[in-house]
């Protein structure tokens, strides 16, 4: 599907690879940064860019259409060409050309890498049917049809997506079990104590946890266990590494993500975990290529010099703004602003009526975690400190979490 | 420039307040209040506020 005039036929402009939030924001911010040449956005999904947080909540709980989650687009991108339903398949960064899955090629003057991530899948023996992931609108709509009161849901993984799906499914009256290898849910961002507090909130609402456990295989199909669905390729449960079993009518795999970098192979880049960028979001050694969103592995001088990918909702918008300025200056011969990209990370999660709100980088403050306000099993604010004693992140949990967290944001934003 | 916030969508995240404090405030009851027709020189901040709203509840009309 091609929407708009394919400007790339006339003269090479900017190709944005990836048509999700990062791709949209990159197009808008290129215009805001003064780039008036052609922009073509290419994406594998058939939908115009949409907001993903509702996918694990409202979209699973009821009938939610694309229109209800679609991003508004600025008037400035009315002349952008959208090539949807077509993935980028390859790129030659020396010849400045990308090849699409349909075999067509697009020359470019500048390239934005915004192909994001996809869910990691479990490679365990057993049936493949009845196993879902939640990344795209199509994923969520397919899962929604399976979520019904009284059915048994096994969620594999206890991160953001796993915990949110579990909460939504409990709200729908399902029996829910979360299986994960960690000792507590959301362990990496929250730490042991707040993770335990979050677990107790789920348990109080009837979720069962099987923590410290991994999946050996899926039950059903050829192993002869009748599944009652008349479908031999459908999982009917999981076998854990302690040989115990958990029966399931539906399985959700929420076990992390894989960056979509395959199309960049052959260009000499380090693609071991996303795309390595410099402090201005330029892809290593390529002044005419920038990266935005989940795929961008960038240093944040607020904390240290280590380049990391950050899968927070705020990152596509923040990084697109910076990357577009870098690229527009490069393409128009303007002065490149050398101020390093140094976003203040923020994330939130909604589970039941509870809000979890974070500012800063709690994951980098595991050396010293302190309760700053309230009680862990009620409304609370937890502070995360670097080994040098500096507060680097906070997480607020409970009904007033947004307001409570906001009180700390200034202090966390102050030291860059 | 006219701002419309869909208050049925708004969940009081407060991200707009950080982006455009001249336009958006959280009142003592914890609810959002905003100036519906701010000065045009605040446009960039208001666009930023609309971008960072987790619920995408803010629209801008010219």
Interface residues (C-beta under 8 A of the other chain):
Chain A: X25 X32 X51 X53 X71 X72 X74 X75 X313 X314 X317 X346 X348 X350 X355 X357 X400 X402 X403 X406 X409
Chain B: X11 X12 X13 X14 X15 X17 X18 X26 X30 X47 X50 X51 X52 X54 X56 X59 X62
